[in-house]
Amino acid sequence: MAEPIFAFQPIGVIHTPFARAAGTPIQARATRERGHIDIRPAYAEGLTDLEGFSHVYLLYVLDRMDKGALKVTPFLDGKEHGVFATRSPKRPNPIGLSIVQLLTIEGTRLTFEGADMLDGTPLLDIKPYVPDFDHFQPTRIGWYEHRLRKDECVLADDRFERKP
Ligand SMILES: C[S@@+](CC[C@H](N)C(=O)[O-])C[C@H]1O[C@@H](n2cnc3c(N)ncnc32)[C@H](O)[C@@H]1O
């Protein structure tokens, strides 16, 4: 039997100052860069009560990435790892996940801090960050414990960028 294929329509578009992958922050928590999201009017009602949450998950399509590799060398390490042990943007299903700080909601426009995605990134979903659900004290963090770069805000290079 054929594997099922799931199709999703974006609920909005994320706008950020970043036109290309190289130079974009690699994680939302490490940057104060701002972005905004324009939610499609058909989904406006779904924003009701979202302003009560300071942080939200954004789930989006890494739409300018070729599907990829099961082994990758992440930005913060010099060694290859299985893609599922990394947050590499190049992955079999190019889905990105960022927890950002929600600043304002004006109509269908959300502004946020913590932009680590490219301008025009299609947004699939928003979920509130709830510490009781989402905050853990991990007992191991794999290769990341010995990561190469410990500076606060690491910017991406072009290692995963689609070549023209
Ligand atoms: C390391 S990934 C992490 C993304 C997300 N925070 C996550 O963990 O899934 C962030 C990098 O993905 C790349 N990127 C962001 N938006 C993209 C898009 N729409 N298409 C392709 N690459 C993108 C940029 O190079 C950015 O620095």
The ligand as a Gaussian input file, in Angstrom:
#p B3LYP/6-31G(d) Opt

LIG

0 1
 C       19.102000      25.720000      12.360000
 S       17.510000      26.035000      11.623000
 C       16.509000      25.996000      13.042000
 C       15.091000      26.329000      12.721000
 C       14.149000      26.076000      13.871000
 N       14.411000      26.922000      15.035000
 C       14.160000      24.615000      14.237000
 O       14.814000      24.249000      15.211000
 O       13.515000      23.843000      13.514000
 C       17.561000      27.758000      11.294000
 C       18.181000      28.020000       9.948000
 O       17.303000      27.540000       8.945000
 C       17.459000      28.275000       7.767000
 N       16.115000      28.675000       7.327000
 C       15.220000      29.429000       8.002000
 N       14.086000      29.586000       7.313000
 C       14.240000      28.879000       6.169000
 C       13.400000      28.642000       5.035000
 N       12.175000      29.143000       4.933000
 N       13.902000      27.863000       4.040000
 C       15.140000      27.359000       4.126000
 N       15.980000      27.546000       5.169000
 C       15.546000      28.310000       6.175000
 C       18.365000      29.463000       8.110000
 O       19.680000      29.143000       7.695000
 C       18.347000      29.484000       9.622000
 O       19.543000      29.979000      10.154000

